[in-house]
Amino acid sequence: MTLHMRTVLVWGLLAGLLGGLLALGFASVFGEPPVEVAISLEEQEHGAQPEEAPPVGRGVQRTVGLAIATCAFGVAVGGLFALAFAFAYGRIGRLGPRGTALVTAAIAFVAVALVPFLTYPPNPPGVGREETIGDRTALYFAMVAISVLLAVAAIYGSRRLGGWLGAVASAVGYVVAVAVAAALLPHFDEVPAGFPAQVLWEFRLASLGTQAVLWATIGVGFAVLLDREVRRFTERGTGAGLAAG
């Protein structure tokens, strides 16, 4: 069976769109309540709001705006995931297409979402100083880049060492390396005194949960699409490969 790159990319985009829709539902149910509480606390702290209304109202932000953002992000991530799958296919042990898709999604979630989250967790409205937004954003994406590069290095290391021992050693090496990188990067403690810890915890947990839903859906959805294609060629007894075009 030959998997054409164009087909793989389309599957990634479709899986990403589905992931964005499910992430939208999760964020709406679990993410919006702590955001509303945080906004209310911020308004109480700063007193009366300015007479001029914001360009985009809160009602649009939590409905249409959230839907567009999550779906667009899901599609973009799905496309990148398809490229990551193409890179990983045949390089992660002896896994077939479906196994590669699931493992790639798990690795991507850890490298792209979990590790940066643990290093620079997101803040709800009212937490964090405006003058550090640029620095915090740049450092967050720097941690994403570092984590991804170290994950790729761990995959190569696992292949060269071979076997389960090599996989475990590479995973441990990745954890140690990202821990060192996180310790060396600057950190920010900008949670205002008196800000409810429960609200902060619920917001951050919902943010991580939204990412988990997105990546799990992309991995499973992509694997299901692959499964349909694999079944079409099972009786032919042909090998699986990846072709451009």
WOJO-V734942 format. One record per pair of residues at least 24 apart in sequence whose ideal C-beta (glycine too) atoms are under 10 Angstrom apart, sorted by the first residue. I is the first residue (numbers start at 1). J is the second residue. Records with the same first field share a line. If there is no record, write none. Layout:
I->J + J
This chain:
1->97 + 226 + 229 + 230 + 231 + 232 + 233 + 234 + 236 + 237 + 238 + 239 + 240 + 241 + 242
2->229 + 233 + 238 + 239 + 240 + 241 + 242 + 243 + 245
3->85 + 86 + 89 + 97 + 226 + 229 + 230 + 240 + 241 + 242 + 243
4->241 + 242 + 243 + 244 + 245
5->82 + 83 + 86 + 242 + 243 + 244 + 245
6->82 + 243 + 244 + 245
7->82 + 225 + 226 + 229 + 242 + 243 + 245
8->81 + 82 + 83 + 85 + 86 + 89 + 97 + 101 + 222 + 225 + 226 + 229 + 242 + 243
9->78 + 79 + 81 + 82 + 83 + 85 + 86
10->78 + 79 + 82 + 225
11->78 + 81 + 82 + 85 + 101 + 218 + 221 + 222 + 223 + 224 + 225 + 226 + 228 + 229
12->75 + 77 + 78 + 79 + 80 + 81 + 82 + 83 + 84 + 85 + 86 + 101 + 218 + 221 + 222 + 225
13->74 + 75 + 76 + 77 + 78 + 79 + 81 + 82
14->75 + 78 + 82 + 218 + 221 + 222 + 225
15->74 + 75 + 77 + 78 + 79 + 81 + 82 + 101 + 105 + 214 + 217 + 218 + 219 + 220 + 221 + 222 + 223 + 224 + 225 + 226
16->71 + 72 + 73 + 74 + 75 + 76 + 77 + 78 + 79 + 80 + 81 + 82 + 214 + 217 + 218 + 221 + 222
17->71 + 72 + 74 + 75 + 78 + 217 + 218 + 221
18->71 + 74 + 75 + 78 + 214 + 217 + 218 + 220 + 221 + 222 + 224
19->70 + 71 + 73 + 74 + 75 + 77 + 78 + 81 + 105 + 211 + 213 + 214 + 215 + 216 + 217 + 218 + 219 + 220 + 221 + 222
20->67 + 68 + 69 + 70 + 71 + 72 + 73 + 74 + 75 + 76 + 77 + 78 + 213 + 214 + 217 + 218
21->67 + 70 + 71 + 74 + 213 + 214 + 217
22->70 + 74 + 210 + 213 + 214 + 216 + 217 + 218 + 221
23->66 + 69 + 70 + 71 + 73 + 74 + 77 + 209 + 210 + 211 + 212 + 213 + 214 + 215 + 216 + 217 + 218
24->63 + 66 + 67 + 68 + 69 + 70 + 71 + 73 + 74 + 210 + 213 + 214
25->67 + 70 + 210 + 213
26->70 + 206 + 209 + 210 + 211 + 212 + 213 + 214 + 217
27->62 + 66 + 67 + 69 + 70 + 206 + 207 + 209 + 210 + 211 + 213 + 214
28->62 + 63 + 66 + 67 + 70 + 210
29->206 + 209
30->202 + 203 + 205 + 206 + 207 + 209 + 210 + 213
31->62 + 66 + 70 + 124 + 202 + 203 + 205 + 206 + 207 + 209 + 210
32->61 + 62 + 63 + 66 + 203 + 206
33->199 + 202 + 203 + 206
34->124 + 125 + 196 + 198 + 199 + 200 + 201 + 202 + 203 + 204 + 205 + 206 + 207
35->61 + 62 + 66 + 124 + 125 + 199 + 202 + 203 + 206 + 207
36->62 + 124 + 125 + 199
37->124 + 125 + 126 + 196 + 198 + 199 + 202 + 203
38->123 + 124 + 125 + 126 + 127 + 195 + 196 + 199 + 200 + 202 + 203
39->124 + 125 + 126
40->125 + 126 + 199
41->124 + 125 + 126 + 127 + 192 + 194 + 195 + 196 + 199
42->124 + 125 + 126 + 127 + 192 + 195
43->125 + 126
44->126
45->126 + 192 + 194 + 195
46->126
70->210 + 213 + 214
73->210 + 211 + 214
74->213 + 214 + 215 + 217 + 218
77->108 + 112 + 113 + 211 + 214 + 215 + 218
78->214 + 217 + 218 + 221 + 222
80->108 + 112 + 218
81->105 + 108 + 112 + 214 + 215 + 218 + 219 + 221 + 222
82->218 + 222
84->108 + 111 + 112 + 148 + 151 + 152
85->218 + 219 + 222 + 223 + 226 + 242
86->242 + 244
87->152 + 155 + 242
88->152 + 155
89->240 + 241 + 242
90->240 + 241 + 242
91->152 + 155 + 156 + 158 + 159
92->155 + 158 + 159 + 167
93->158 + 159 + 162 + 163 + 164 + 166 + 167
96->226 + 227 + 230 + 240
97->222 + 223 + 225 + 226 + 227 + 229 + 230 + 240 + 241 + 242
98->219 + 220 + 222 + 223 + 224 + 225 + 226 + 227 + 229 + 230
99->223 + 226
100->222 + 223 + 226 + 240
101->218 + 219 + 220 + 221 + 222 + 223 + 224 + 225 + 226 + 227
102->216 + 219 + 220 + 222 + 223 + 226
103->155 + 219 + 223
104->155 + 215 + 218 + 219 + 222 + 223
105->214 + 215 + 216 + 217 + 218 + 219 + 220 + 221 + 222 + 223
106->215 + 216 + 219
107->148 + 151 + 152 + 154 + 155 + 171 + 174 + 215 + 219
108->148 + 151 + 215 + 218 + 219
109->208 + 211 + 212 + 214 + 215 + 216 + 218 + 219
110->147 + 151 + 171 + 174 + 175 + 178 + 215
111->144 + 146 + 147 + 148 + 149 + 150 + 151 + 152 + 154 + 174 + 178
112->144 + 145 + 147 + 148 + 151 + 211 + 215
113->144 + 147 + 207 + 208 + 210 + 211 + 212 + 214 + 215
114->147 + 178 + 208 + 211 + 212 + 215
115->143 + 144 + 146 + 147 + 148 + 150 + 151 + 174 + 175 + 178 + 179 + 181 + 182
116->140 + 141 + 142 + 143 + 144 + 145 + 146 + 147 + 148 + 178 + 182 + 211
117->143 + 204 + 207 + 208 + 211
118->143 + 147 + 178 + 179 + 182 + 208
119->143 + 144 + 146 + 147 + 178 + 179 + 181 + 182 + 183 + 185 + 187
120->144 + 182 + 185 + 186 + 187 + 188
121->200 + 201 + 203 + 204 + 205 + 207 + 208
122->200 + 203 + 204 + 206 + 207 + 208 + 211
123->188 + 190 + 191 + 195 + 200 + 203 + 204 + 207
124->191 + 195 + 196 + 199 + 200 + 202 + 203 + 204 + 206 + 207
125->203
126->191 + 192 + 195 + 199 + 200
127->190 + 191 + 192 + 195 + 199 + 200 + 203
128->188 + 190 + 191 + 192
129->188 + 190 + 192
132->186 + 188 + 190
135->186 + 188
136->186 + 187 + 188 + 190
139->185 + 186 + 187 + 188
140->185
142->181 + 185
143->178 + 181 + 182 + 185
146->177 + 178 + 181 + 182 + 184 + 185
147->174 + 177 + 178 + 181 + 182
149->177 + 181
150->174 + 175 + 176 + 177 + 178 + 180 + 181
151->177 + 178
153->177
154->178
